[in-house]
Amino acid sequence: MAAFSKLLTVKNSALGATAVLALIAIARRRKNSTPHSKLDGKVSLHGEREGKKEKAVVDRVFFGRIWRILKIMVPGMISQESAYLLLIAVMLVARTYCDVWMIQNGTMIESAIIGRSTKDFKRYLFNFVATMPAISLVNNFLKVGLNQLKLRFRVRLTTYLYEEYLKGYTYYKMGNLDNRIANADQLLTQDVEKFCNSVVDLYSNLSKVSCNHHTEYYLCWNCSIS
């Protein structure tokens, strides 16, 4: 019985050692294979996403496309769009002069109040009240010019895009054969409107900064000479 028990103990220990070694080998294989599989999955997903998304780059091609679109929206120097662009520029200069005049007139009213001059106070206050209709007219002309320019840009660009969209089999190809452009109808309506509004706002902001800078520089130069 003692020999038999010793034999059983040796066999059991050998089997247990074999099982432990097998479990260790399986665990090592899983550890080595799992990170690679996850990494491969991430790389493949990342590659698919990069293939689907095309990054926008501001380069020569970008400016060339913008220039082509601007030529569509402003067909020439003698057009309604050019007239509205000129109107906006003139109204921006006029509003800058109005702002400078308002500052000067307000300063003179404060000086009259501090100096207790009733005559000067009445005169500058009358000038302020008399000039308010002209200032409001300038602001309204500016708003009309911006709104009309947005509308004219949208009409020009939408008409051109719809002519190209409905020419030949373009509509059928975009709807059934080419999946690169989705929701073409939305692009031709809402996105065109947003683009035209953004272009007009950009022109207005840039022109405003330029007009304010040159007008204030000119006024300061005149004040220094006088």
C-alpha positions in Angstrom: 0.0 0.0 0.0 2.8 2.4 0.7 4.4 1.7 -2.6 1.1 2.1 -4.4 0.5 5.4 -2.6 3.9 6.6 -3.6 3.2 5.7 -7.2 0.0 7.5 -7.2 1.7 10.6 -5.8 4.3 10.6 -8.5 1.8 10.2 -11.2 -0.5 12.9 -9.8 2.4 15.3 -9.5 3.5 14.6 -13.1 0.0 15.2 -14.4 -0.4 18.4 -12.4 2.9 19.8 -13.6 1.9 19.0 -17.2 -1.4 20.7 -16.8 0.2 23.8 -15.3 2.7 24.0 -18.1 -0.1 23.7 -20.7 -2.1 26.5 -19.0 1.0 28.8 -18.9 1.6 28.2 -22.6 -2.1 29.0 -23.5 -2.0 32.1 -21.4 1.2 33.3 -23.1 -0.3 32.7 -26.6 -3.4 34.7 -25.7 -1.3 37.6 -24.3 0.8 37.7 -27.5 -2.1 37.4 -29.9 -4.6 39.8 -28.2 -2.7 43.1 -28.6 -1.9 42.4 -32.2 -5.5 41.7 -33.1 -6.7 44.8 -31.3 -4.0 46.8 -33.0 -4.8 45.4 -36.4 -8.4 46.2 -35.8 -7.6 49.8 -34.8 -5.3 50.2 -37.8 -7.9 48.9 -40.2 -10.6 51.1 -38.8 -8.3 54.1 -38.9 -7.4 53.3 -42.4 -11.0 53.1 -43.4 -11.8 56.4 -41.8 -8.9 58.1 -43.4 -10.0 56.7 -46.7 -13.5 58.0 -46.2 -12.5 61.5 -44.9 -10.6 63.8 -47.2 -8.9 66.6 -45.3 -9.3 70.2 -46.6 -6.1 71.9 -47.5 -5.6 75.6 -48.2 -3.3 75.5 -51.2 -3.2 76.5 -54.8 -6.0 74.2 -55.7 -8.3 75.6 -53.0 -7.7 79.2 -54.1 -8.2 78.2 -57.8 -11.6 76.7 -56.9 -12.6 79.8 -54.9 -11.6 82.0 -57.8 -13.8 80.0 -60.2 -16.8 80.3 -57.8 -16.2 84.0 -57.5 -16.2 84.4 -61.2 -19.5 82.7 -61.4 -21.1 85.0 -58.7 -19.5 88.2 -60.1 -19.6 87.7 -63.9 -18.0 91.1 -64.7 -17.3 94.7 -63.7 -20.6 95.9 -65.2 -23.2 93.9 -63.3 -25.6 94.2 -60.4 -23.2 92.4 -58.1 -20.4 94.8 -58.8 -22.8 97.7 -58.2 -23.8 96.3 -54.8 -20.1 95.7 -53.9 -19.3 99.3 -54.6 -22.4 100.4 -52.7 -21.3 98.5 -49.6 -17.8 99.9 -49.8 -19.1 103.5 -50.1 -21.6 103.0 -47.2 -18.8 101.6 -45.0 -16.7 104.7 -45.6 -19.7 106.9 -45.0 -20.5 105.1 -41.7 -16.9 105.5 -40.6 -17.1 109.2 -41.1 -20.4 109.3 -39.3 -18.9 107.4 -36.3 -16.0 109.9 -36.1 -18.4 112.8 -36.4 -20.6 111.3 -33.6 -17.5 111.0 -31.3 -16.5 114.6 -32.0 -20.0 116.0 -31.5 -20.5 114.0 -28.3 -17.2 115.4 -27.0 -18.4 118.9 -27.7 -21.7 118.4 -26.0 -19.8 117.1 -22.9 -17.5 120.2 -23.0 -20.5 122.5 -23.3 -22.1 120.8 -20.2 -18.9 121.1 -18.2 -18.4 124.7 -19.3 -22.1 125.5 -18.6 -22.5 127.0 -22.0 -26.2 126.9 -22.9 -25.6 128.2 -26.4 -23.0 125.6 -27.4 -25.1 122.8 -25.8 -28.2 123.7 -27.8 -26.1 124.0 -31.0 -24.4 120.7 -30.8 -27.5 119.0 -29.6 -29.4 120.3 -32.6 -26.6 119.1 -34.9 -26.9 115.6 -33.3 -30.7 115.5 -33.8 -30.5 116.8 -37.3 -27.8 114.3 -38.4 -29.6 111.2 -37.0 -31.8 110.7 -40.1 -28.7 110.8 -42.4 -26.9 108.3 -40.2 -29.9 105.9 -40.1 -30.1 106.2 -43.9 -26.5 105.2 -44.3 -27.0 102.2 -42.0 -30.1 101.1 -43.9 -28.4 101.5 -47.3 -25.6 99.3 -45.9 -28.1 96.6 -44.8 -29.9 96.7 -48.1 -26.7 96.3 -50.0 -25.6 93.3 -47.9 -28.9 91.5 -48.2 -29.2 92.2 -52.0 -25.7 91.0 -52.6 -26.4 87.8 -50.7 -29.5 87.3 -52.8 -27.7 88.0 -56.1 -24.8 85.7 -55.2 -27.2 82.9 -54.3 -29.2 83.3 -57.5 -26.1 83.3 -59.7 -24.5 80.3 -58.1 -27.8 78.3 -57.7 -28.7 78.9 -61.4 -25.3 77.7 -62.6 -25.2 74.6 -60.4 -28.7 73.6 -61.4 -27.9 74.0 -65.1 -24.9 71.7 -64.6 -26.8 69.3 -62.4 -29.7 68.8 -64.9 -27.4 68.7 -68.0 -27.3 65.3 -69.7 -27.2 62.4 -67.3 -25.5 64.2 -64.4 -28.6 63.8 -62.2 -28.8 60.1 -62.9 -25.1 59.5 -62.4 -25.0 61.3 -59.0 -28.1 59.6 -57.8 -27.3 56.0 -58.8 -23.7 55.5 -60.0 -21.6 57.9 -57.9 -21.8 57.7 -54.1 -19.2 60.4 -53.4 -21.8 63.2 -53.2 -24.7 62.5 -50.8 -27.8 64.8 -50.4 -27.2 66.8 -53.6 -30.5 68.6 -53.2 -29.4 69.9 -49.8 -26.0 71.0 -51.2 -27.7 72.9 -53.9 -30.1 74.8 -51.6 -29.0 75.2 -47.9 -25.3 74.8 -48.3 -25.2 77.3 -51.3 -27.1 79.8 -49.2 -24.7 79.4 -46.2 -21.7 79.8 -48.5 -23.0 83.0 -50.2 -23.8 84.5 -46.8 -20.4 83.6 -45.5 -18.7 85.2 -48.6 -20.7 88.5 -48.2 -20.0 88.6 -44.4 -16.3 88.0 -45.1 -16.2 90.8 -47.7 -18.1 93.2 -45.3 -15.8 92.5 -42.4 -12.6 92.9 -44.4 -13.8 96.0 -46.1 -14.9 97.5 -42.7 -11.5 97.0 -41.2 -9.7 98.4 -44.3 -12.1 101.4 -44.5 -11.8 102.2 -40.8 -8.0 102.0 -40.9 -7.6 104.3 -43.9 -10.3 106.8 -42.9 -9.0 107.2 -39.4 -5.4 107.5 -40.7 -6.6 110.2 -43.1 -8.4 112.2 -40.4 -5.5 112.0 -38.1 -3.2 113.2 -40.9 -5.5 116.2 -41.5 -5.6 117.0 -37.8 -1.8 116.9 -37.6 -1.5 119.2 -40.6 -4.1 121.7 -39.3 
